[in-house]
Amino acid sequence: MGEFELLARVRERLPQPGALVLLGSGDDAAISRPGGVTATSVDALIDGVHFSREWSSPAQIGAKALAVALSDLAAMGAEPGEAYVVLGVPTDLDEDGCLELLDGMTRVAEETGTTLAGGDVTRAPALTLAVTVVGHAERPEDLVTRGGARPGDALVLTGELGGAAAGLLLLERSSASDIDHPGGGSNSDALLARQLEPRPRLEEGRALAGAGATAMIDLSDGLGGDAGHIAEASGAALRIEASALPIAPGVTEVAEVAGRDPLELAVSGGEDYELLAAISPDRLAAATAAVAASADARGDGGERLALTQIGEVVAGEGIEIRLPDGALLKATGFDQLD
Amino acid sequence: MGEFELLARVRERLPQPGALVLLGSGDDAAISRPGGVTATSVDALIDGVHFSREWSSPAQIGAKALAVALSDLAAMGAEPGEAYVVLGVPTDLDEDGCLELLDGMTRVAEETGTTLAGGDVTRAPALTLAVTVVGHAERPEDLVTRGGARPGDALVLTGELGGAAAGLLLLERSSASDIDHPGGGSNSDALLARQLEPRPRLEEGRALAGAGATAMIDLSDGLGGDAGHIAEASGAALRIEASALPIAPGVTEVAEVAGRDPLELAVSGGEDYELLAAISPDRLAAATAAVAASADARGDGGERLALTQIGEVVAGEGIEIRLPDGALLKATGFDQLD
């Protein structure tokens, strides 16, 4: 099958473009009429670096690639708009595999109101996805950057931590021991889903933006590293209370089996794709209510996320983690080429 | 060197963002205020598929990746705006190589008025670039799709054909025989530049759009295949006069040495990145003058491109090439996963 034939089959399966898209996939470029302001981000996932085809179905890989790209829009508080996809296909992924991958991506696009507006398909030595997403807002001040946190702000987090890292441990152990998902107990499936099928916190991000978040980031690299980005961009320090961290059910059990510290998974484990935000304490109640209500706005009967205060913004730089015994740990940023 | 350190060094080297970009690289997403309509396209280049590091310097690869992405905006008649770049780095490309690559890309960005507004750096098994470009226009009708060609329109082409394919033949022969660029004579350097350092026809595309082009495409796959796209999208046939095709100097000589037909290189050879457009015959003179004048608008002292009528749009479907002996050749589209 050639590139054009595959693209034609892909286009047949695409849902109708959103209202802002005047011309979708199939020309030299897509045409849209954005209005207001746009937030644009790009993310790449490569087999062997960001995922393993041994663990993930093509549909899961396609869905995750779009989900993690959209997570950056969630962290801006933007409304998802369009996605542009590069698909690099290795020789051992056949046409059905490509279509399954794109079906997984299309499912996330439909769930989030994103238009798959364009793309490029090419050969590649390993399965490669690069997804550019464009989000929208009326005014620049509707979007939340990393740089606005001020001393005195509360530090809040959606959902729970460590699930994706525990899911990855389960996959690695399962792969090494050739048995099915040891160690996660009744939470195994949920932990695996956190790793393999992350959901971008889009409604929650808009709820936090609307409630007055001063800075926001999505947790892709891990709480420690990503909190460090807010601290650096804001010129302030973030103080995190370890005892306040909401750790996902099952993480403690998996950590124990793997000989790891659950706190380490929560702080250093990446890919939870929860949102970390700073917000004035007097907006905290409104923000909590707005985040809880956003599941209803989504209307998919899915989870209602709690918003947890995990610390505060203080004068200084970098991040500090106060351990349960009262000791202050200066956390270092996560810095590796992944 | 880690990802963040490399990104920091890259950001230091980036020119100031354009006026539409409110927040450039470094947050979860870039923020811009597009106004009007946008044209968005994405292109990927992968080592061993689209280029060879044996033949191209990192700077040439970076420059070409942005140039070929911008070529799609040229084909819409859009004003270049922002670019978002995924860079997949193999273990044998060091930090200096990455920065050289990004310097090459930055040079093209500066020459074309494009803002490098965001990106993602990751490990990859082979050097991988995916570039999303966003172009701008005031109104949708200022942009030219592939679908508006009507019987009676003249078919016009900027510049010359076959140069990039001849350049590739020179590189392949040079590589096989271990001698420097055999067979291209005094035109060797120009042919190699056509292959290794293409220039997007941005001003020419806007000139053609302004002069009333009804359909337009850039020649990435080759005249035959790309003309086929206009024919299909427009629901018309394109008749091309082989004797009218402007073949780049040196192509005939290279084809002879390689035992190839120069016409084949002109029709099937890809990557010339010239523009093919349909336009009403009564706008032809104005379009020719506008294209010739666009070099002056560019103001870089560079080449002034001729606009050549190479055929016409007729009722029917597909493309026909009238050979010098009068025979009509029905050309098939280029369809392969590259």
Interface residues (C-beta under 8 A of the other chain):
Chain A: M1 G2 E3 F4 E5 L6 L22 L23 G26 D27 D28 A29 A30 I31 S32 R33 P34 G36 V37 T38 A39 T40 S41 V42 D43 A44 I46 G48 V49 H50 D72 L73 A75 M76 A78 E82 Y84 V85 V86 G88 V89 A117 G118 G119 D120 V121 T122 R123 A124 P125 A126 T128 A130 T132 V133 V134 G135 P140 L143 T145 R146 G147 M216 I217 D218 A233 G333 D335 Q336 L337 D338
Chain B: M1 G2 E3 F4 E5 L6 L22 L23 G26 D27 D28 A29 A30 I31 S32 R33 P34 G36 V37 T38 A39 T40 S41 V42 D43 A44 I46 G48 V49 H50 D72 L73 A75 M76 A78 E82 Y84 V85 V86 G88 V89 A117 G118 G119 D120 V121 T122 R123 A124 P125 A126 T128 A130 T132 V133 V134 G135 P140 L143 T145 R146 G147 M216 I217 D218 A233 G333 D335 Q336 L337 D338
